[in-house]
Amino acid sequence: MPSQSSSNKSGNILNFFRPVTRPQPQPQTPPRASRSAVPASPSPLPPSSPLSLRTTPARPAATEIAASDDDSNDGGSSDDSLEDLSALLGRRGRPMTDVPSQQKPQHNPFATPRAKRTAVAFHASPLAIMPKHKFDMKALAKDARRDDATTASSMRAKTAAEEAKQNATSTSNEASGDAVLEIVKESGGHDAEKVLRAVQRSEPGQSQLRYCFFDAEYSVPTSKPATKEGKKGPWSLLTQGSTKVREQHLASGVPQTILRKMNNLPDSLLEWILDELCTQKSVIMRQEYCNMIADCPEQVERLLTPERLQELFIRLGAGEDLKNEGSDLLTLSKLGHEPYQDRDWACLLSFLSLLGSISRQMSVPAVEYAIQTLLRMSMDRFLLCNIDVLVEYEGAIQHLADAIPTTSWDLFCLKTCLSLYTGIKPQTIRANALLCLPTSNRRTHDLRRRLAVVFLFNDTALARHSPEDVVTIAGMTDLLSGRAFAINLKTDFAELKASIILLDIAVDDGSVVASFDDGKDEKAFNDDVDELAAKLREIWRKINDSGMKLARTEAKSVVEWVQQRLSNTVRTRRKPKKSVFDLPGEAEDPFLPRQQDHMKKFMQKQPKSPAVEEHGCIGAASE
């Protein structure tokens, strides 16, 4: 067993795990001390004292474990510090009393406890201390250059947008071809010409053409000064003063009362009111102007001529083409943006309302000119997109159509169809006008069908007669076999869709066929409808709308719903379904309807006669 000196020097690792013996505390006599003096060293209490039991047990002293390669091990190896295994086994069971241990100073319960050291921390300031940096001239210069670049980029973007608006009407196929070529070159430049030809074939062509009834550069004209007659007397209430003052006069009803007493207005004042109606922004004044004009029937018939109506339409913003009555074709254009952006149609709404209210007071030439001008206006696509103007348009054209005498209706239809047929050739623009005509009115419904027949068969002479007298279902079926409805690489599907819409309008809902006296005539009519529907079904199959081909998809959907409408509403009765047990070529049983009627009568519940009911009641009472 190593000596104590050697164990203190190098130490055995097993000594760390051995129990340490606690020596018994020896009683010592505490020295006499004064109350004011603190004892220099704590003195333990005698063993008999109960406070001596509170002493803290001493902890075992930490034994130093030297490293194996330490120079202070007297040149010995690390294996020398370990005892032999046999010695350890032989010493098992013997008490280890010879292991020295370091004693820990005993705890004095009467000593003053030492305070723990606490961390010293400063209170945070309630005011945030912002570090002050000096100006960096490089950063300021960089920010200034960035602002200049942003401003220059914004100016270039605005200039490019303005140039694009100005050049929208003159876009060429060469520019689009160059753009497609640049896009294809980015992906390798393969099949560039094929892509260009495909894009050119996919262009709708005439479908992008648009007729503009109003001038895109229109600005509201200034109000005309009133004449001398309007400035004198009581009529100065209408012409003198600010807008608010004149509104108050009209709201009070004084000018209207004066008009009723005098029964008319001065001609110059009526002309001034018509001009003011096209430019006045006040709703109250426009409404009262319309009421006052309607109270002058004699002057309306005399002064409101076709030439005067033309001036009013131009004052409302109509294009200069309205003056060229002798020109055959109207001007069409391709627009890249909406020409009537943020246009105020309030004055046009009031003028349409005026035409509807004074339609019975106008002369027949003025009524015919108003209807033809409104039909030309309906060819502009803006009317289908503006519901407020469309509602006023429908009301005005219905009243104007009813104002035409019956004796001159056929001649009026011929003139109207001739002017519209020669002025516009694309079917897409023609279809816009027919879609705006209301079908609830008998006159407008008939005019709508006559226009559709003329546009469909390209014959203006058909407008003189009613459509059911000159057009048959079989003739429309033959028309579908022509070049206008052929499906090939050159087909304009927007035009095809418009032609199918015209066909649907010309066929109508079959209401002209009241009833058939002979069953054979009814069967022949239904067979013609089935044949027309089958022809439409064939056109539907030929249209390939796979891929991003919106025009083809729209045309195909229109063909489908027209075909379904013919099969379900134009036929006098629903087409019978064929059973799997029906033999091909088997004739219909002529006795089948009679058998069906007998079966219906048999299944109906027969009402009891009064005698039977009375007998039943008597029998029940006797019981």
ABEGO torsion letter per residue (X at the ends): XBBAAAAAAAEBAAAAABBBBBBBBBBBBBBBBBAABBBABBBBBBAABAAAAABBBBBBBBBBBBBAABAAAGGBBAAAABBBAAAAAAABGBBBAABBBBBBBBBBAABBBBBBBBBBBBBBBABBBBBBBBBBAAAAAAAAAAAAAAAAAAAAAAAAAAAAAAAAAABBAAAAAAAAAAAAAAAGGBGAAAAAAAAAAABAEAAABBBBABBAABBBBBBBBBBAAAABEAAAAAABEBAAAAAAAAAAGAAAAAAAAAGBBBAAAAAAAAAAAAABABAAAAAAAAAAAAABAAAAAAABBAAAAAAAAAAAGBBAAAABAABABBBBBBBABBAABGBBAAAAAAAAAAAAAAAAABBAAAAAAAAAAAAAAAABAAAAABAAAAAAAAAAAAAAAAABBAAAAAAAAAAAAAAAAAABABAAAAAAAAAABBAABAAAAAAAAAAAAAAAAGBAAAAABBAAAABBAAAAAAAAABAAABBBAABBAAAAAAAAAAAAAAAEAGAABABBABAAAAAAAAAAAAAAAAAAAAAAAABBABEBBAAAAAAAAAAAAAAAAAAAAABABBBBBBBAABBBGBBBBAAAAAAAAAAAAAABBBBBBAAAAAAAAAAAAAX
